[in-house]
Amino acid sequence: MLKNKKIREIILLNLATICYAIGINLFFQPHQIVPGALSGLGIIVQHYVGLNIALFTMYINIILLVMAFIFIGRSFAIKSLLGGVIFLPCYLYIIPNVMLVDSILLSTILGGIINGVGVTLLYYSHGSAGGTSLIGKIISKCTSLKYAISVSIVDAIIVFMGLLVFGVIKSVYAVIAITLTIRISKRIENKKLSKR
């Protein structure tokens, strides 16, 4: 029974990171929309330095995993290893970085919906895709800030950096994408709870 649960969690984590990679590579990055998260920071870094988002995500997540191991503990770091260092960077590398939709608004909507599904799958996998969730855990462990507040602050800083780099209009689309991601994930979660 425990083995089946672990397999289910790994499958869900896998599907969640596929959703994230699709959202980033097919909808957000081609339009330079920075919807927070480590991959959003990767969009900025790729714009300036040319470093592939997959490599950037993997490198930073490795550093964050070492920090998480030190500050948070082995269990959380190991759960983040699969999602943040293996699955997400692999899918960001495999899924082509192409503009699937010319409309920035439609791209924002589709990316936000797909990321919302990914967030929900990630929640049910009891795993982590690394990035800002690791940063939030480290900050909340080392300060008096709560985890959700820590993640929100880090994501807000990344969105603000996107505003400085790509302008106000693209930042408005980023806020729309984040809002959709949150609403979709809450909607799916609420439907699941109402079926119980």
N, C-alpha and C positions, 0 to 999 in steps of 0.2 A: 504493500500500500504506500509506504513512504517513498519507494523507488518510483512508483507511478506519479506521485505528487512532484518529485524532483524533475522528472522528464517533462511533465506538463508545464512546470515553471520555466524550464529551459526553452521549450517551444514558444511559450508566450513572450519570453525575453527576446528570443530571436525575431518573432513577428513584430514586436515593438520597435526594435532597432531597424528593421526593414522599413517600417512606416516613417521613422525619423529620417532615414537616408533618402527615401523617396521625396518627403517634404522638402528637405534641404536641396538636394541635387536637381530635382525637376521643377520645383516651384519657387523656392526662396532665393537661392544663390543666383540663378540666371537674371533675376530682377533686382538683385542687391538689397533684398529685404533681410534685415537682421532681427530675427524674432527672439532675442535673448539666447541663453544657453551657450555652451562651449562651441557648438557648431556655428552659432551666430558670430561669435568672436572669430572663428575660423574663416568666415566669409570676409571679414575685414582684413585679416592677415593675408588671405589669398589675394585680395585686391592690391595690397601694398607690396607684399614680398613675393607672391607667386607660389607660396607653399601650399600644396594640396590640402584641402580640408581634412581628408582622411588621415594624412600623416600628422597634421597639426593636432587633431583630436586624439590620436593615439599617443603622441609624445606628451601632451599635457596631462592626459589621463594616467599615464605611467607615473609621472611626478606626483599627481594628486593621490594615486593609490599608495605610494610610499608614505606620503603624509597621513593618509587615512589609516594606514596600518599602525603608524606611530601614535596618532592622536585619538583615533576612534576604536581601533581594535581589528583583530584578524578577520572576524566573521563578516563584517560589512565590507572590508577591503576585498575579500575573496568573492563576495556576491557582485561587486562592481567590476571585477576583472573580466568576466565573460562579456558583459554588456559594453563596458567603456573602453576596453583595450582590444578585445577580439571582434565581437559582432559588429558594433557600430562603425569602427574604422574600415572593416572589410566591406560592409555594404556601401559606405560612402565612396569607397574605391571602385567597387564593382558596378554600381548603378551609375549610368552615364550622367554627366553634368551638362544637360541640354535644356533649352527653353522649350518646354512641352506646350505651353500656352502663351500666346503673345500678349494677352490682356493681363496687366499687372493686378487688377482687381480680382479677376477670376483665379489667377495664380495664387493670390493671397488667400482667397476663400478655400480653394482646394488644398493648399498646403496646411492651412489652419485645421481643416477637418481631418486630414490624414494624420497630422501631429496629435490631434485630440484622441484619435483611435490609438495611436502609439502610446500616449500617456496612460490611457486606461489599461492597455495590455501590460505596460510596464508595472503599473500598480498591482495588477493581479499576478504578476510573475514573482512578486516580492524581491525583485532585483533592482539594479541601477544601471543606467547608461553612463555613469560617471559624470564628468563635467560639473555643472553648477550644483547638482545634488551632492556631490562629494565636497565641493567648496562650502556649501551650506552646512553640511554635517560637521566639517572641521571648525567653521566659525562658531556654530552653536555649542560645540564641545569646549572651545577655548574662551568663549565670552558668555555674557548673560542673554544674548539674542536667541530667540526661538528659531528652530530650523526653517519654518516657512518664511519668516521675516528675512532670514539670512539669504535664502535662495532668491527671494523677491528683490532684495537690494542688489545682489550680484547681477541678476537678469536686467534690472533697470539700468545699471551702469553699462552693461553691454549694449542695450538698446540706445542709450544716450550716446555711446561711442559711434553707433551706426548713424545716428542723427548728425554727428559732427563730420562723419566721412561721406555719407551718401545724401544728406539733406533731410529737410523736414517732411516732404511728401512721402519719401520711402519709409520714414519713421512712423508716419501715420498708418501706412500699410502694415508695418511691423506690429503696431498696437492692435490693429484689426485681427491680424493672424493670431496673436497671443490670446485675445479675447475669445476668438472662435475655438482655439485649442482648449481653453478652460471650459467653455460652455459645452462643447462636444463631449469632453471627458466626464464632466459632471452629469450630463444627460444620460450617457451610457451607464454610468455607475448607478444613477437613480433608477433607471429601468431595471437593472439587474436586482437592485434591492427591493423594488416593488413586486418582483416575481417570486420572492421568497415567502 
